[in-house]
Amino acid sequence: MQDHIEILAKLPKYWMLRRCEAYSDELRSCRSVGGRLHQYYVHGGAVDCAHWKESLEDCKKWKADADVAAAVSEKSVFLIYDGEKVCI
């Protein structure tokens, strides 16, 4: 079986994947009081943080099992790649 590095090198736009800690930090920030105040000021109300949670779960699947589907699946707009495209 191939290791993470070999699989990662074959993925398109592999450089967009971040460490799981980054997704955890984004989720924590999104749910924080300061984050909610910022969302209220910028967007007029609270923003759904579910995409950060889903990205974190997908990242954990990738990290544990080198699950390519978790990184590049097309089932949701909140996958690691798609979530990163939104951030860029």
Phi and psi in degrees as a GROMACS rama.xvg file:
@    title "Ramachandran Plot"
@    xaxis  label "Phi"
@    yaxis  label "Psi"
@TYPE xy
-75.4468  150.829  GLN-2
-87.3787  173.488  ASP-3
-56.5655  -41.6226  HIS-4
-64.3706  -44.3187  ILE-5
-64.8998  -41.7196  GLU-6
-66.8463  -44.471  ILE-7
-59.9377  -39.3507  LEU-8
-64.0535  -25.5916  ALA-9
-88.0326  -12.5556  LYS-10
-78.1822  140.431  LEU-11
-69.2821  139.443  PRO-12
55.7199  39.3694  LYS-13
-59.3949  -25.0849  TYR-14
-66.4576  -14.7798  TRP-15
-77.5765  -18.3221  MET-16
-71.0614  132.672  LEU-17
-109.909  170.938  ARG-18
-67.7434  150.849  ARG-19
-60.3235  -29.6779  CYS-20
-62.3853  -31.797  GLU-21
-65.4434  -41.5809  ALA-22
-68.5209  -37.0337  TYR-23
-63.849  -42.9841  SER-24
-63.0577  -42.0365  ASP-25
-63.1532  -41.4563  GLU-26
-64.8021  -44.9444  LEU-27
-62.164  -42.2486  ARG-28
-65.2097  -40.8829  SER-29
-62.9405  -36.6597  CYS-30
-88.245  -9.14821  ARG-31
-72.5703  162.978  SER-32
-61.107  -45.7611  VAL-33
-62.332  -39.3606  GLY-34
-64.2014  -40.8177  GLY-35
-66.9107  -38.5189  ARG-36
-62.9682  -42.8345  LEU-37
-61.7127  -44.8432  HIS-38
-61.0592  -41.7895  GLN-39
-63.2789  -41.8699  TYR-40
-67.903  -44.6106  TYR-41
-81.796  -44.2483  VAL-42
-106.286  -8.03721  HIS-43
83.6325  6.14365  GLY-44
177.472  176.842  GLY-45
-69.4634  141.919  ALA-46
-99.024  146.035  VAL-47
-72.0628  125.703  ASP-48
-96.127  7.51973  CYS-49
-59.3048  -33.8835  ALA-50
-64.4584  -32.2537  HIS-51
-69.7199  -37.976  TRP-52
-65.4672  -43.745  LYS-53
-64.9489  -40.5209  GLU-54
-63.4569  -39.6376  SER-55
-64.3516  -43.5882  LEU-56
-63.9169  -42.2587  GLU-57
-63.4578  -39.1508  ASP-58
-63.0363  -41.5016  CYS-59
-64.4922  -37.6922  LYS-60
-63.9242  -43.4978  LYS-61
-61.567  -45.3316  TRP-62
-65.8422  -40.105  LYS-63
-76.8487  -43.1454  ALA-64
-122.967  4.28399  ASP-65
53.3257  43.3626  ALA-66
-75.4224  100.122  ASP-67
-62.606  -36.3343  VAL-68
-59.7403  -33.6084  ALA-69
-67.9286  -27.6145  ALA-70
-90.349  -32.9065  ALA-71
-126.924  7.16648  VAL-72
-60.3736  150.146  SER-73
-103.146  13.413  GLU-74
-74.4884  -19.2858  LYS-75
-145.529  152.068  SER-76
-80.43  -8.20467  VAL-77
-106.24  37.596  PHE-78
-86.498  172.985  LEU-79
-56.5832  -53.0099  ILE-80
-60.7408  -52.3587  TYR-81
-64.1967  -37.894  ASP-82
-63.0678  -37.6786  GLY-83
-70.6382  -35.3204  GLU-84
-61.3438  -37.1976  LYS-85
-65.2417  -37.9577  VAL-86
-71.3078  -28.2571  CYS-87
